[in-house]
Amino acid sequence: MRGADYSYGIYIYAFPFQQAAFELLPGGTFWLLNIAYGVVSSGAAAYLSWTFVEKRVLEQRAAVLPRLAKFIEWLRLRFGLL
């Protein structure tokens, strides 16, 4: 868990997962079970999102940012944008 940031994934996934639990799962209408379903499912989704998407994108950021800056400069010079 060192260096991992699951907070954004939990923030994004918690509400839809709690709503799905409310509608689909037995006991989902009971608030305590709904919270438990939401925490477990959004935590699992946040872990998967961090491991397979967010971490890899952040690793590529250092390589992409200079190329993006060059492209933006090209757009600005070519079309007078930005």
C-alpha positions as CSV (number, residue, x, y, z in Angstrom):
1,M,0.0,0.0,0.0
2,R,3.0,2.3,0.2
3,G,2.7,5.0,-2.4
4,A,-0.8,3.9,-3.4
5,D,-3.6,6.4,-3.4
6,Y,-7.0,4.8,-3.3
7,S,-8.9,7.8,-2.0
8,Y,-10.0,9.1,-5.4
9,G,-11.2,5.7,-6.5
10,I,-13.2,5.3,-3.3
11,Y,-14.7,8.8,-3.8
12,I,-15.7,8.0,-7.4
13,Y,-17.0,4.5,-6.9
14,A,-18.7,4.6,-3.5
15,F,-22.0,6.3,-4.5
16,P,-22.8,4.2,-7.5
17,F,-21.8,1.0,-5.7
18,Q,-24.0,1.9,-2.7
19,Q,-26.9,2.6,-5.0
20,A,-26.4,-0.7,-6.8
21,A,-26.3,-2.5,-3.4
22,F,-29.5,-0.7,-2.4
23,E,-31.3,-1.9,-5.5
24,L,-29.8,-5.3,-6.1
25,L,-28.5,-7.0,-3.0
26,P,-30.3,-8.7,-0.2
27,G,-30.2,-6.4,2.9
28,G,-29.0,-3.5,0.7
29,T,-31.8,-1.3,2.1
30,F,-30.5,-1.7,5.7
31,W,-28.1,1.2,6.2
32,L,-25.3,-0.8,8.0
33,L,-25.2,-3.5,5.3
34,N,-25.3,-0.9,2.6
35,I,-22.3,0.9,4.1
36,A,-20.4,-2.5,4.3
37,Y,-21.2,-3.3,0.7
38,G,-20.2,0.2,-0.4
39,V,-16.9,0.1,1.5
40,V,-15.8,-3.3,0.3
41,S,-16.9,-2.9,-3.3
42,S,-15.6,0.6,-3.8
43,G,-12.3,-0.3,-2.0
44,A,-11.9,-3.3,-4.4
45,A,-12.7,-1.1,-7.4
46,A,-10.3,1.6,-6.2
47,Y,-7.5,-0.9,-5.8
48,L,-8.0,-2.2,-9.3
49,S,-8.3,1.3,-10.7
50,W,-5.0,2.3,-9.0
51,T,-3.2,-0.8,-9.9
52,F,-4.1,-1.1,-13.6
53,V,-4.9,2.5,-14.7
54,E,-3.9,5.4,-12.5
55,K,-0.4,4.2,-11.5
56,R,0.5,3.4,-15.1
57,V,-0.7,6.8,-16.3
58,L,1.2,8.6,-13.6
59,E,4.4,6.7,-14.5
60,Q,4.0,7.8,-18.2
61,R,3.4,11.5,-17.2
62,A,7.1,12.4,-17.1
63,A,7.5,11.2,-20.7
64,V,4.3,12.7,-22.0
65,L,4.4,16.2,-20.5
66,P,7.4,17.5,-22.6
67,R,5.8,16.2,-25.8
68,L,2.5,17.8,-24.9
69,A,4.2,21.1,-24.2
70,K,5.9,21.0,-27.6
71,F,2.5,20.2,-29.3
72,I,0.8,23.1,-27.5
73,E,3.6,25.5,-28.6
74,W,3.3,24.2,-32.2
75,L,-0.5,24.9,-32.0
76,R,0.1,28.4,-30.6
77,L,2.6,29.3,-33.3
78,R,0.8,27.7,-36.2
79,F,-2.8,28.9,-35.4
80,G,-2.3,31.7,-32.9
81,L,-4.1,29.6,-30.3
82,L,-3.8,29.7,-26.6
